[in-house]
Amino acid sequence: MRSQVTVTWGESSTYRFDLEEVQPMPHDLARTWLDEQFIFLGCDPIRSTGKVLMADKVLCVAQAAGEERFRDEAHRPWAMAFAKAASAALAKPVVSVDVRGQALSF
């Protein structure tokens, strides 16, 4: 089964992270990692109710981190941690994050 996370800021700015041969992140650790990044990066809840769904966290963290964290080789460990956390927290082997369109698909 294919296991991959894609993060895009448009057609010319797409970053794919192959998780096929990578040790998966445990679900609880993935949720904690995303929670910590959400706070560290100063993300705000998307919904007016203040409730933050896991999908919202994935979108917000990707957006707040910025394209550079996914593009630059110096940030590759962070980008791979994001990919592993997104896949594990959402319990989906294939995740697409469209930052510009604020959309998530599985």
Secondary structure as the mmCIF struct_conf table of DSSP 4:
data_model
#
loop_
_struct_conf.conf_type_id
_struct_conf.id
_struct_conf.beg_label_comp_id
_struct_conf.beg_label_asym_id
_struct_conf.beg_label_seq_id
_struct_conf.end_label_comp_id
_struct_conf.end_label_asym_id
_struct_conf.end_label_seq_id
STRN STRN1 GLN A 4 THR A 8
BEND BEND1 TRP A 9 GLY A 10
TURN_TY1_P TURN_TY1_P1 GLU A 11 SER A 12
STRN STRN2 THR A 14 ASP A 18
TURN_TY1_P TURN_TY1_P2 GLU A 20 GLU A 21
BEND BEND2 VAL A 22 VAL A 22
HELX_LH_PP_P HELX_LH_PP_P1 GLN A 23 PRO A 26
HELX_RH_AL_P HELX_RH_AL_P1 HIS A 27 PHE A 40
TURN_TY1_P TURN_TY1_P3 LEU A 41 GLY A 42
BEND BEND3 ILE A 46 ARG A 47
TURN_TY1_P TURN_TY1_P4 SER A 48 THR A 49
HELX_RH_AL_P HELX_RH_AL_P2 MET A 54 ALA A 65
HELX_RH_AL_P HELX_RH_AL_P3 GLU A 67 ARG A 71
HELX_RH_3T_P HELX_RH_3T_P1 GLU A 73 HIS A 75
HELX_RH_AL_P HELX_RH_AL_P4 ARG A 76 LEU A 90
TURN_TY1_P TURN_TY1_P5 ALA A 91 ALA A 91
BEND BEND4 PRO A 93 PRO A 93
STRN STRN3 VAL A 94 ASP A 98
TURN_TY1_P TURN_TY1_P6 VAL A 99 GLN A 102
STRN STRN4 ALA A 103 SER A 105
#
